[in-house]
Amino acid sequence: MIWATGFLIFWRRRQAEIAYQWNTLDMEPIEEIRSTFKGQLHRSPVTGKLEVYYPNWKRLLFRLLVTIPMIGINIMLVSFVILLIIRFQSWIDRQLKIGRLPHLMSLTEFLPKILLALVTTIFSDIYKRIARWLTNQENYREQRVHDDQMIAKLFACSCVNSYFSVFYIAFFTHKYIRLSHQLTTIFVMKQFWGNIKEAIIPYIISNTHLSVLIQMSKKGRIRYAERKDLNKELKRILDEWENSKLNTTKQRKDNHDYTTKAVDDILTDNSLNHRSSTSTFETLSLSQAEIECSQPKWTDLYEDYLEMVVQFGYIIFLSTLFPLAAFFSLLNNLIEIRTDAFKLCMIYQRPFSQRVKDIGQWQIIMEYMVFAAIIINCIFCSTRGVFRRLIPDLPFGGEIFVLVCIEHALILFCKIIRSSFEEVPYWVRIEKAKMEYRRRQALKKLECDTLLHRKDSLCHAPNE
């Protein structure tokens, strides 16, 4: 827990340094009106102009009747499916223990673990689509409020989707060896499937789409070349025919037959020559701008942030039960860096940058996760009998009292550590103070110059 608190403190300080370097530290959030915001025209009491207005009671009614029930149904459905898979795992373990399954069938022990990792990933993708639809239907005016509501919905379901099976095994079954195997499978499968879903599948789709466009471009340029050559040859023949003014009908008829035969020969030869000719990729491929325009657009950063926050939760929630979570997270991040770079450079259109001073709601979520991790780890220690081994004669009520005292002491200690460090480094505060001093000096000089200019104007006015 001390590491998690120190990590968040270091993150805030490093974030302030980067924000100062990019001149976004003191930037006020701009209330951007979403392009998809819809409503009725209403005269603003502030500006007196007609503005789009959407009543809050409609949004509240939609959240009560649609959003909350749909989120609840999704959470219950995910929990029910996860419980079924866990029970299936228990049944396989019992069958293997009593020897009812053949020796080769012992490989089925890993089937429920793999199935659970895949099911949670599929449900996560489905719920992200539902969360996007619900947030869009709630029709928020400002982009900041829309992002906060979207983050809250995604994190609510991801907590159940990612941590429910782990907490159920730890709190109710107390099979910690199975928990370690389950977490290892989840980390490996999510990393494997995440790289396939985020990089490999979009890369294949993008290349297929690009190859189709290149083939269409080749065919279009071939047709254009055929028509261009044909038009040139026809123009030359028609010019010769018009220039040769023959007097006799026979000569005119022969000339007409000659031109008709020549046109037919040109059409036949032109089609045969172009069928047999092969064009190079360099002359018929798409340009770099056309290739980049054909690539899909980068959607948003919700999934990337959510993946890191869920991973942070695995580390701090299960630090007493699965210390290898930190190692797997480090390995995943090393691979994720290259995967994201590959996506930005090879698959998607590079997105426009947005000026922000921090990561917003995600920082608050991680701070609350640290407090939740303190409570969860204390409960883990109690269920594993750590307190009873230290104090054998401790009654159940005394154990609960000790648990609450330790939990409150750790939370207080984390708050003391957080309040002991400034969120903004010292050198950044000094540089901000220097900039503020220079700004005030420049403002004073401007006011003095303006006052002197007015005095000179007043002195010259009577003389004139």
C-alpha positions as CSV (number, residue, x, y, z in Angstrom):
1,M,0.0,0.0,0.0
2,I,2.9,2.3,0.7
3,W,4.2,1.6,-2.8
4,A,0.8,2.4,-4.4
5,T,0.6,5.7,-2.4
6,G,4.2,6.6,-3.4
7,F,3.4,5.7,-7.0
8,L,0.5,8.1,-7.2
9,I,2.5,10.8,-5.5
10,F,5.3,10.4,-8.0
11,W,2.8,10.3,-10.8
12,R,1.3,13.6,-9.8
13,R,4.7,15.2,-9.5
14,R,5.9,13.9,-12.8
15,Q,2.6,14.9,-14.4
16,A,3.0,18.4,-13.2
17,E,6.6,18.6,-14.6
18,I,5.4,17.4,-18.0
19,A,2.4,19.8,-17.9
20,Y,4.7,22.7,-17.2
21,Q,7.0,21.8,-20.1
22,W,4.0,21.6,-22.4
23,N,2.5,24.8,-21.0
24,T,-0.7,23.1,-19.8
25,L,-0.3,23.2,-16.0
26,D,-2.6,26.1,-15.3
27,M,-4.8,25.5,-18.3
28,E,-8.5,25.8,-17.4
29,P,-10.8,23.1,-18.8
30,I,-12.6,24.4,-21.8
31,E,-16.3,23.5,-21.8
32,E,-16.5,22.0,-25.3
33,I,-20.1,21.5,-26.6
34,R,-20.4,18.1,-28.1
35,S,-21.3,18.0,-31.8
36,T,-23.9,15.2,-31.2
37,F,-25.7,17.2,-28.4
38,K,-29.3,17.7,-29.3
39,G,-32.3,19.4,-27.8
40,Q,-34.7,22.2,-28.2
41,L,-34.0,25.8,-28.8
42,H,-34.2,27.9,-25.7
43,R,-33.4,31.5,-25.0
44,S,-30.4,31.7,-22.7
45,P,-31.0,34.0,-19.6
46,V,-27.3,35.0,-19.7
47,T,-26.7,35.8,-23.3
48,G,-30.3,36.3,-24.5
49,K,-29.5,34.2,-27.6
50,L,-31.2,31.0,-28.7
51,E,-29.2,27.9,-27.5
52,V,-29.8,24.2,-27.6
53,Y,-31.3,23.1,-24.3
54,Y,-31.9,19.6,-23.0
55,P,-33.8,19.3,-19.6
56,N,-32.1,17.5,-16.8
57,W,-35.3,15.6,-15.8
58,K,-35.2,13.8,-19.1
59,R,-31.6,12.7,-18.6
60,L,-32.4,11.7,-15.0
61,L,-35.4,9.7,-16.1
62,F,-33.4,7.9,-18.7
63,R,-30.7,7.0,-16.2
64,L,-33.3,5.7,-13.7
65,L,-35.3,3.7,-16.1
66,V,-32.8,2.5,-18.7
67,T,-29.1,3.1,-17.7
68,I,-29.2,1.7,-14.1
69,P,-31.4,-1.4,-15.0
70,M,-29.2,-2.3,-18.0
71,I,-26.0,-1.9,-16.0
72,G,-27.5,-4.1,-13.2
73,I,-28.6,-6.8,-15.7
74,N,-25.2,-6.9,-17.3
75,I,-23.4,-7.1,-14.0
76,M,-25.7,-9.9,-12.8
77,L,-25.3,-11.8,-16.1
78,V,-21.5,-11.6,-15.9
79,S,-21.5,-12.7,-12.3
80,F,-23.8,-15.7,-13.1
81,V,-21.7,-16.8,-16.0
82,I,-18.5,-16.5,-13.9
83,L,-20.1,-18.5,-11.1
84,L,-21.0,-21.3,-13.6
85,I,-17.5,-21.5,-14.9
86,I,-16.1,-21.6,-11.3
87,R,-18.5,-24.4,-10.4
88,F,-17.4,-26.2,-13.6
89,Q,-13.8,-25.9,-12.5
90,S,-14.7,-27.3,-9.1
91,W,-16.5,-30.3,-10.7
92,I,-13.5,-31.1,-12.9
93,D,-11.1,-30.9,-9.9
94,R,-13.3,-33.3,-8.0
95,Q,-13.4,-35.8,-10.9
96,L,-9.7,-35.6,-11.3
97,K,-9.1,-36.2,-7.6
98,I,-11.2,-39.3,-7.5
99,G,-9.8,-40.6,-10.8
100,R,-13.0,-40.7,-12.8
101,L,-11.4,-38.8,-15.7
102,P,-8.7,-40.6,-17.8
103,H,-5.1,-39.4,-17.5
104,L,-5.2,-37.7,-20.9
105,M,-8.3,-35.8,-19.8
106,S,-6.3,-34.1,-17.1
107,L,-5.7,-31.4,-19.7
108,T,-9.3,-30.3,-19.2
109,E,-8.3,-28.8,-15.9
110,F,-7.1,-25.7,-17.8
111,L,-10.3,-25.5,-19.9
112,P,-12.4,-23.6,-17.4
113,K,-9.5,-21.1,-16.7
114,I,-9.1,-20.4,-20.4
115,L,-12.9,-20.2,-20.9
116,L,-13.2,-17.7,-18.0
117,A,-10.5,-15.5,-19.5
118,L,-12.2,-15.5,-22.9
119,V,-15.7,-15.0,-21.5
120,T,-14.6,-12.0,-19.4
121,T,-12.9,-10.5,-22.4
122,I,-15.9,-11.0,-24.6
123,F,-18.3,-9.6,-22.0
124,S,-16.0,-6.6,-21.6
125,D,-16.2,-5.8,-25.3
126,I,-20.0,-6.1,-25.3
127,Y,-20.4,-3.9,-22.3
128,K,-18.2,-1.2,-23.8
129,R,-20.5,-0.9,-26.7
130,I,-23.5,-0.8,-24.3
131,A,-21.8,1.9,-22.2
132,R,-21.1,4.0,-25.3
133,W,-24.7,3.8,-26.4
134,L,-26.1,4.6,-22.9
135,T,-23.8,7.6,-22.5
136,N,-24.7,8.9,-25.9
137,Q,-28.4,8.6,-25.2
138,E,-28.0,10.5,-21.9
139,N,-27.1,13.4,-24.2
140,Y,-24.6,15.4,-22.2
141,R,-23.7,18.9,-23.4
142,E,-20.1,19.2,-22.3
143,Q,-17.5,16.7,-23.4
144,R,-15.9,16.6,-20.0
145,V,-19.1,15.4,-18.3
146,H,-19.6,12.9,-21.1
147,D,-16.1,11.5,-20.5
148,D,-16.7,11.3,-16.7
149,Q,-19.9,9.3,-17.1
150,M,-18.4,7.0,-19.7
151,I,-15.4,6.3,-17.5
152,A,-17.7,5.6,-14.5
153,K,-19.8,3.1,-16.5
154,L,-16.7,1.3,-18.0
155,F,-15.0,1.0,-14.6
156,A,-18.1,-0.3,-12.8
157,C,-18.5,-3.3,-15.1
158,S,-14.8,-3.9,-15.5
159,C,-14.5,-4.3,-11.7
160,V,-17.0,-7.1,-11.7
161,N,-15.7,-8.5,-14.9
162,S,-12.1,-8.6,-13.8
163,Y,-12.2,-9.1,-10.0
164,F,-15.3,-11.1,-9.2
165,S,-13.9,-14.5,-9.9
166,V,-10.7,-13.7,-8.0
167,F,-12.5,-12.4,-4.9
168,Y,-15.0,-15.3,-5.0
169,I,-12.1,-17.9,-5.0
170,A,-10.2,-16.0,-2.3
171,F,-13.1,-15.3,0.0
172,F,-15.4,-18.3,-0.4
173,T,-13.4,-21.2,-1.6
174,H,-10.1,-20.4,0.0
175,K,-8.2,-22.3,-2.6
176,Y,-5.2,-20.1,-3.1
177,I,-3.3,-22.5,-5.4
178,R,-6.3,-22.4,-7.8
179,L,-6.3,-18.6,-7.4
180,S,-2.7,-18.4,-8.5
181,H,-3.3,-20.6,-11.5
182,Q,-6.4,-18.6,-12.3
183,L,-4.6,-15.3,-12.2
184,T,-1.7,-16.6,-14.3
185,T,-4.2,-17.8,-16.9
186,I,-6.0,-14.5,-16.9
187,F,-2.8,-12.5,-17.3
188,V,-1.5,-14.7,-20.1
189,M,-4.8,-15.0,-22.0
190,K,-5.7,-11.3,-21.7
191,Q,-2.3,-10.3,-22.9
192,F,-2.4,-12.8,-25.8
193,W,-6.0,-12.0,-26.8
194,G,-5.5,-8.2,-26.3
195,N,-2.6,-8.1,-28.7
196,I,-4.6,-10.1,-31.2
197,K,-7.7,-7.9,-30.9
198,E,-5.9,-4.6,-30.8
199,A,-3.1,-5.2,-33.3
200,I,-3.2,-8.3,-35.4
201,I,-6.9,-8.4,-36.4
202,P,-7.0,-4.6,-37.3
203,Y,-3.8,-5.0,-39.2
204,I,-5.2,-7.9,-41.3
205,I,-8.4,-6.0,-41.9
206,S,-6.6,-2.8,-42.8
207,N,-4.2,-4.6,-45.2
208,T,-7.1,-6.4,-46.9
209,H,-9.0,-3.2,-47.3
210,L,-5.9,-1.5,-48.6
211,S,-5.2,-4.3,-51.1
212,V,-8.7,-4.1,-52.4
213,L,-8.3,-0.3,-52.9
214,I,-5.0,-0.8,-54.7
215,Q,-6.6,-3.4,-57.1
216,M,-9.4,-1.0,-57.8
217,S,-6.9,1.8,-58.4
218,K,-4.9,-0.4,-60.8
219,K,-8.1,-1.2,-62.7
220,G,-9.1,2.4,-62.8
221,R,-5.8,3.6,-64.1
222,I,-5.7,0.8,-66.7
223,R,-9.1,1.9,-68.0
224,Y,-8.0,5.5,-68.0
225,A,-4.9,4.6,-70.0
226,E,-6.9,2.6,-72.5
227,R,-9.3,5.4,-73.1
228,K,-6.6,8.0,-73.3
229,D,-4.6,6.0,-76.0
230,L,-7.8,5.2,-77.9
231,N,-8.9,8.8,-77.9
232,K,-5.5,9.9,-79.3
233,E,-5.5,7.3,-82.1
234,L,-9.1,8.1,-83.0
235,K,-8.4,11.8,-83.1
236,R,-5.4,11.2,-85.4
237,I,-7.5,9.0,-87.9
238,L,-10.4,11.4,-87.9
239,D,-8.1,14.4,-88.6
240,E,-6.5,12.5,-91.5
241,W,-9.9,11.6,-92.8
242,E,-11.2,15.1,-92.7
243,N,-8.1,16.5,-94.3
244,S,-8.2,14.2,-97.3
245,K,-11.1,15.5,-99.3
246,L,-11.6,13.0,-102.1
247,N,-13.9,13.8,-105.1
248,T,-15.1,10.4,-106.1
249,T,-17.6,8.4,-104.3
250,K,-15.5,5.3,-104.6
251,Q,-12.6,7.0,-102.9
252,R,-14.9,8.3,-100.2
253,K,-16.4,4.8,-99.7
254,D,-12.9,3.3,-99.6
255,N,-11.8,5.9,-97.2
256,H,-14.8,5.2,-95.0
257,D,-14.2,1.5,-95.1
258,Y,-10.5,2.2,-94.3
259,T,-11.4,4.4,-91.3
260,T,-14.0,1.9,-90.0
261,K,-11.5,-1.0,-90.3
262,A,-8.8,1.1,-88.7
263,V,-11.0,1.9,-85.8
264,D,-11.9,-1.7,-85.3
265,D,-8.3,-2.8,-85.5
266,I,-7.3,-0.2,-83.0
267,L,-10.0,-1.3,-80.6
268,T,-9.0,-4.9,-80.9
269,D,-5.3,-4.4,-80.7
270,N,-5.7,-2.0,-77.8
271,S,-7.7,-4.4,-75.7
272,L,-5.3,-7.3,-76.5
273,N,-2.2,-5.3,-75.8
274,H,-3.6,-4.0,-72.5
275,R,-4.7,-7.5,-71.5
276,S,-1.2,-8.9,-72.1
277,S,0.6,-6.0,-70.5
278,T,1.3,-5.9,-66.8
279,S,1.6,-2.7,-64.8
280,T,4.1,-2.2,-62.0
281,F,3.1,-1.6,-58.4
282,E,5.0,1.7,-58.3
283,T,3.1,3.2,-61.2
284,L,-0.4,1.9,-60.2
285,S,-0.3,1.9,-56.3
286,L,-2.0,4.4,-54.1
287,S,-0.2,7.5,-52.8
288,Q,0.8,7.8,-49.1
289,A,-2.0,10.3,-48.5
290,E,-4.6,7.9,-50.0
291,I,-3.2,5.0,-47.9
292,E,-3.4,7.0,-44.7
293,C,-6.9,8.3,-45.5
294,S,-8.1,4.7,-46.0
295,Q,-6.9,3.6,-42.5
296,P,-9.5,3.6,-39.7
297,K,-9.6,6.5,-37.3
298,W,-8.4,6.2,-33.7
299,T,-11.5,6.1,-31.6
300,D,-10.5,7.2,-28.1
301,L,-8.3,6.3,-25.1
302,Y,-11.0,4.8,-22.8
303,E,-9.8,1.2,-23.4
304,D,-6.1,2.0,-23.0
305,Y,-6.7,3.8,-19.7
306,L,-9.1,1.2,-18.5
307,E,-6.6,-1.6,-19.2
308,M,-3.9,0.1,-17.1
309,V,-6.2,0.9,-14.2
310,V,-7.5,-2.7,-14.1
311,Q,-3.9,-3.9,-14.1
312,F,-3.1,-1.5,-11.3
313,G,-6.0,-3.1,-9.3
314,Y,-4.6,-6.6,-9.8
315,I,-1.3,-5.4,-8.3
316,I,-2.6,-3.7,-5.2
317,F,-5.6,-5.9,-4.5
318,L,-3.7,-9.2,-4.7
319,S,-0.3,-8.2,-3.4
320,T,-0.7,-10.6,-0.4
321,L,-2.0,-13.5,-2.5
322,F,-0.3,-13.2,-5.9
323,P,3.1,-11.2,-5.8
324,L,3.7,-12.3,-9.4
325,A,1.0,-9.9,-10.6
326,A,3.7,-7.1,-10.6
327,F,6.0,-9.2,-12.8
328,F,3.2,-10.1,-15.3
329,S,2.1,-6.4,-15.4
330,L,5.6,-5.3,-16.2
331,L,5.9,-7.8,-19.0
332,N,2.5,-6.8,-20.3
333,N,3.5,-3.1,-20.3
334,L,6.7,-3.8,-22.2
335,I,4.7,-5.6,-24.9
336,E,1.9,-3.0,-24.8
337,I,4.3,-0.1,-25.5
338,R,5.4,-1.7,-28.8
339,T,1.8,-2.8,-29.6
340,D,0.5,0.8,-29.2
341,A,3.4,2.1,-31.3
342,F,2.6,-0.4,-34.0
343,K,-1.1,0.6,-34.0
344,L,-0.3,4.3,-34.3
345,C,2.3,3.9,-37.0
346,M,0.9,1.0,-39.1
347,I,-2.9,0.6,-38.6
348,Y,-4.8,3.7,-37.5
349,Q,-4.8,7.3,-38.5
350,R,-2.7,9.3,-36.1
351,P,-5.1,11.2,-33.8
352,F,-5.1,14.9,-33.2
353,S,-3.5,15.9,-29.9
354,Q,-5.6,17.3,-27.1
355,R,-4.2,19.8,-24.5
356,V,-4.9,18.6,-21.0
357,K,-3.2,19.2,-17.7
358,D,-3.8,15.7,-16.1
359,I,-5.5,12.4,-16.7
360,G,-8.7,13.6,-15.1
361,Q,-11.1,11.1,-13.6
362,W,-8.7,8.2,-13.8
363,Q,-6.4,9.7,-11.2
364,I,-9.3,9.9,-8.7
365,I,-10.3,6.3,-9.4
366,M,-6.8,5.1,-8.7
367,E,-6.7,7.0,-5.4
368,Y,-9.9,5.4,-4.3
369,M,-8.6,2.0,-5.4
370,V,-5.7,2.4,-2.9
371,F,-8.1,2.8,0.0
372,A,-10.2,-0.2,-1.2
373,A,-7.0,-2.2,-1.6
374,I,-6.1,-1.6,2.1
375,I,-9.5,-2.9,3.2
376,I,-9.4,-6.0,0.9
377,N,-5.8,-7.0,1.9
378,C,-6.7,-6.7,5.6
379,I,-9.7,-9.0,5.0
380,F,-7.4,-11.4,3.1
381,C,-5.0,-11.5,6.1
382,S,-7.9,-12.2,8.4
383,T,-9.4,-15.0,6.3
384,R,-6.0,-16.6,6.0
385,G,-5.6,-16.7,9.8
386,V,-2.7,-14.3,10.1
387,F,-4.1,-12.6,13.2
388,R,-5.0,-15.9,14.8
389,R,-1.4,-17.2,14.3
390,L,-0.1,-14.0,15.9
391,I,-2.6,-14.1,18.8
392,P,-4.0,-17.6,19.2
393,D,-6.5,-16.8,22.0
394,L,-8.0,-13.8,20.1
395,P,-11.8,-14.1,19.9
396,F,-13.7,-13.4,16.7
397,G,-14.9,-10.0,18.0
398,G,-11.4,-9.0,18.9
399,E,-10.1,-10.1,15.5
400,I,-12.7,-7.8,13.8
401,F,-11.6,-5.0,16.1
402,V,-7.9,-5.5,15.3
403,L,-8.8,-5.7,11.6
404,V,-10.6,-2.3,11.7
405,C,-7.9,-0.7,13.7
406,I,-5.1,-1.8,11.3
407,E,-7.2,-0.8,8.3
408,H,-7.9,2.7,9.8
409,A,-4.2,3.1,10.7
410,L,-3.0,2.2,7.2
411,I,-5.5,4.6,5.6
412,L,-4.4,7.4,8.0
413,F,-0.7,6.6,7.3
414,C,-1.4,6.8,3.5
415,K,-3.1,10.2,3.9
416,I,-0.2,11.5,6.0
417,I,2.3,10.4,3.3
418,R,0.2,12.0,0.6
419,S,-0.2,15.3,2.5
420,S,3.6,15.4,3.3
421,F,4.5,15.8,-0.4
422,E,3.6,18.6,-2.7
423,E,1.8,17.7,-5.8
424,V,3.9,20.2,-7.8
425,P,7.7,20.0,-7.5
426,Y,9.7,22.8,-6.0
427,W,11.4,23.9,-9.2
428,V,8.1,24.0,-11.1
429,R,6.6,26.3,-8.4
430,I,9.7,28.6,-8.6
431,E,9.4,28.8,-12.4
432,K,5.6,29.6,-12.1
433,A,6.4,32.3,-9.6
434,K,9.0,33.8,-11.9
435,M,6.5,33.8,-14.8
436,E,3.9,35.4,-12.6
437,Y,6.3,38.1,-11.4
438,R,7.3,38.9,-15.0
439,R,3.7,39.0,-16.0
440,R,2.8,41.5,-13.3
441,Q,5.8,43.7,-14.1
442,A,4.8,43.8,-17.7
443,L,1.3,44.7,-16.7
444,K,2.5,47.5,-14.5
445,K,4.7,48.9,-17.3
446,L,1.8,48.7,-19.7
447,E,-0.4,50.7,-17.3
448,C,2.3,53.3,-16.8
449,D,2.8,53.7,-20.5
450,T,-1.0,54.1,-21.0
451,L,-1.2,56.7,-18.3
452,L,1.7,58.7,-19.7
453,H,0.2,58.6,-23.1
454,R,-3.1,59.9,-21.8
455,K,-1.3,62.8,-20.0
456,D,0.5,63.8,-23.1
457,S,-2.7,63.7,-25.1
458,L,-4.4,66.0,-22.5
459,C,-1.4,68.4,-22.5
460,H,-1.4,68.7,-26.3
461,A,-5.2,69.1,-26.6
462,P,-5.4,72.7,-25.1
463,N,-2.5,73.9,-27.2
464,E,-4.2,72.8,-30.4
